Amino acid sequence: MRRSDKEVTQLANILAILDKCEIMRIGLCVDNKPYIVPLNFAYEAVDEKLSIYFHSAPEGKKLDMMAKNNFVCFEADCSYKTIKTELACNWAAEFESVIGEGKITILADEAEKIHALDLLMKRYGLEGKAYYSPHGLSRVTVLQVSVTSITGKIGKR
């Protein structure tokens, strides 16, 4: 990162930024054609190993691309504020962001799927235990990114 004074490297601080973010974008690429898609997400950190989870329809462009290349990048940002000054060249922005890379896979094991869905439901406000109908569970695809690199950035004036 060019501006090391704005870099966030401690996992706990990166996770604190992710806690503020509503949406994460994943980037995929096949045949030199990039594709970015915004998704709801949840994460889990166990022994400094970070996994990020998404849910998806069982078919579509991102799944087709993942089948050809399961290396992804991801980005989430929050707390954005434009800082205006009289001189246009001095305008700035305050923000927090996270960028990383990893391998994305489809969770096939039902218990792992339910665990990831529980994390997603809790993240977006469910209190208590979620119920998943067998039909609904069979129609949702759950994706896991095993993070290989991650960094955060806090842009402040």
MARNULO-421262 format. One record per residue (C-alpha): residue in three letters; x, y, z. Coordinates in steps of 0.05 Angstrom, whole numbers, plus 5000, padded with zeros to 4 digits. Layout:
BEGIN
<ALA; <X; Y; Z>>
...
***
This chain:
BEGIN
<MET; <5000; 5000; 5000>>
<ARG; <5028; 5067; 4980>>
<ARG; <5004; 5103; 5042>>
<SER; <5028; 5059; 5099>>
<ASP; <5005; 5112; 5149>>
<LYS; <4933; 5094; 5130>>
<GLU; <4943; 5019; 5129>>
<VAL; <4908; 4973; 5178>>
<THR; <4944; 4906; 5188>>
<GLN; <4919; 4878; 5254>>
<LEU; <4864; 4827; 5242>>
<ALA; <4822; 4852; 5300>>
<ASN; <4822; 4922; 5271>>
<ILE; <4805; 4896; 5202>>
<LEU; <4747; 4857; 5231>>
<ALA; <4723; 4920; 5267>>
<ILE; <4719; 4954; 5199>>
<LEU; <4682; 4895; 5168>>
<ASP; <4632; 4899; 5225>>
<LYS; <4612; 4968; 5200>>
<CYS; <4605; 4948; 5127>>
<GLU; <4538; 4928; 5098>>
<ILE; <4559; 4899; 5031>>
<MET; <4621; 4865; 5004>>
<ARG; <4640; 4863; 4930>>
<ILE; <4675; 4803; 4901>>
<GLY; <4715; 4806; 4837>>
<LEU; <4722; 4747; 4791>>
<CYS; <4759; 4742; 4725>>
<VAL; <4755; 4692; 4668>>
<ASP; <4786; 4699; 4599>>
<ASN; <4811; 4769; 4617>>
<LYS; <4740; 4793; 4631>>
<PRO; <4730; 4818; 4702>>
<TYR; <4664; 4815; 4738>>
<ILE; <4646; 4849; 4804>>
<VAL; <4584; 4833; 4844>>
<PRO; <4560; 4862; 4911>>
<LEU; <4537; 4811; 4963>>
<ASN; <4513; 4806; 5034>>
<PHE; <4568; 4774; 5075>>
<ALA; <4588; 4745; 5142>>
<TYR; <4656; 4724; 5167>>
<GLU; <4688; 4679; 5218>>
<ALA; <4759; 4683; 5244>>
<VAL; <4787; 4621; 5278>>
<ASP; <4860; 4619; 5300>>
<GLU; <4877; 4678; 5254>>
<LYS; <4846; 4641; 5195>>
<LEU; <4791; 4683; 5163>>
<SER; <4732; 4656; 5123>>
<ILE; <4680; 4700; 5089>>
<TYR; <4612; 4672; 5071>>
<PHE; <4560; 4692; 5020>>
<HIS; <4494; 4662; 4996>>
<SER; <4474; 4655; 4924>>
<ALA; <4423; 4626; 4876>>
<PRO; <4444; 4557; 4853>>
<GLU; <4461; 4582; 4783>>
<GLY; <4486; 4645; 4750>>
<LYS; <4546; 4682; 4721>>
<LYS; <4588; 4684; 4785>>
<LEU; <4581; 4609; 4795>>
<ASP; <4599; 4597; 4722>>
<MET; <4660; 4640; 4730>>
<MET; <4680; 4608; 4796>>
<ALA; <4679; 4540; 4763>>
<LYS; <4732; 4565; 4714>>
<ASN; <4774; 4607; 4763>>
<ASN; <4761; 4604; 4838>>
<PHE; <4812; 4658; 4856>>
<VAL; <4774; 4721; 4878>>
<CYS; <4788; 4789; 4906>>
<PHE; <4740; 4825; 4952>>
<GLU; <4727; 4896; 4977>>
<ALA; <4683; 4928; 5030>>
<ASP; <4679; 5001; 5050>>
<CYS; <4642; 5044; 5099>>
<SER; <4641; 5110; 5138>>
<TYR; <4650; 5152; 5075>>
<LYS; <4650; 5227; 5081>>
<THR; <4673; 5279; 5031>>
<ILE; <4717; 5334; 5061>>
<LYS; <4706; 5398; 5021>>
<THR; <4753; 5458; 5021>>
<GLU; <4754; 5523; 4983>>
<LEU; <4810; 5498; 4939>>
<ALA; <4785; 5439; 4897>>
<CYS; <4853; 5406; 4897>>
<ASN; <4850; 5399; 4973>>
<TRP; <4785; 5360; 4975>>
<ALA; <4793; 5293; 5010>>
<ALA; <4753; 5235; 5036>>
<GLU; <4746; 5199; 5102>>
<PHE; <4730; 5125; 5097>>
<GLU; <4747; 5056; 5121>>
<SER; <4758; 4998; 5074>>
<VAL; <4781; 4926; 5070>>
<ILE; <4811; 4892; 5009>>
<GLY; <4835; 4820; 5003>>
<GLU; <4843; 4757; 4962>>
<GLY; <4826; 4684; 4970>>
<LYS; <4798; 4621; 4941>>
<ILE; <4723; 4614; 4936>>
<THR; <4687; 4547; 4942>>
<ILE; <4616; 4521; 4948>>
<LEU; <4599; 4490; 5014>>
<ALA; <4569; 4422; 5001>>
<ASP; <4564; 4396; 5072>>
<GLU; <4495; 4413; 5100>>
<ALA; <4521; 4427; 5171>>
<GLU; <4573; 4476; 5143>>
<LYS; <4520; 4509; 5100>>
<ILE; <4474; 4519; 5159>>
<HIS; <4531; 4546; 5202>>
<ALA; <4548; 4598; 5148>>
<LEU; <4475; 4616; 5139>>
<ASP; <4467; 4625; 5214>>
<LEU; <4526; 4673; 5213>>
<LEU; <4494; 4712; 5156>>
<MET; <4426; 4714; 5190>>
<LYS; <4456; 4738; 5256>>
<ARG; <4498; 4791; 5221>>
<TYR; <4436; 4821; 5188>>
<GLY; <4394; 4822; 5251>>
<LEU; <4362; 4755; 5266>>
<GLU; <4356; 4743; 5340>>
<GLY; <4347; 4671; 5362>>
<LYS; <4351; 4608; 5321>>
<ALA; <4338; 4607; 5246>>
<TYR; <4295; 4554; 5214>>
<TYR; <4312; 4532; 5143>>
<SER; <4261; 4491; 5105>>
<PRO; <4291; 4430; 5069>>
<HIS; <4267; 4459; 5003>>
<GLY; <4297; 4528; 5017>>
<LEU; <4362; 4497; 5040>>
<SER; <4367; 4456; 4976>>
<ARG; <4357; 4518; 4934>>
<VAL; <4410; 4563; 4965>>
<THR; <4484; 4559; 4948>>
<VAL; <4531; 4580; 5004>>
<LEU; <4600; 4605; 4984>>
<GLN; <4662; 4608; 5027>>
<VAL; <4724; 4650; 5013>>
<SER; <4786; 4624; 5048>>
<VAL; <4824; 4688; 5056>>
<THR; <4897; 4687; 5035>>
<SER; <4912; 4761; 5043>>
<ILE; <4875; 4820; 5072>>
<THR; <4890; 4892; 5090>>
<GLY; <4850; 4951; 5114>>
<LYS; <4855; 5025; 5103>>
<ILE; <4829; 5085; 5142>>
<GLY; <4828; 5149; 5103>>
<LYS; <4826; 5208; 5150>>
<ARG; <4848; 5278; 5140>>
***
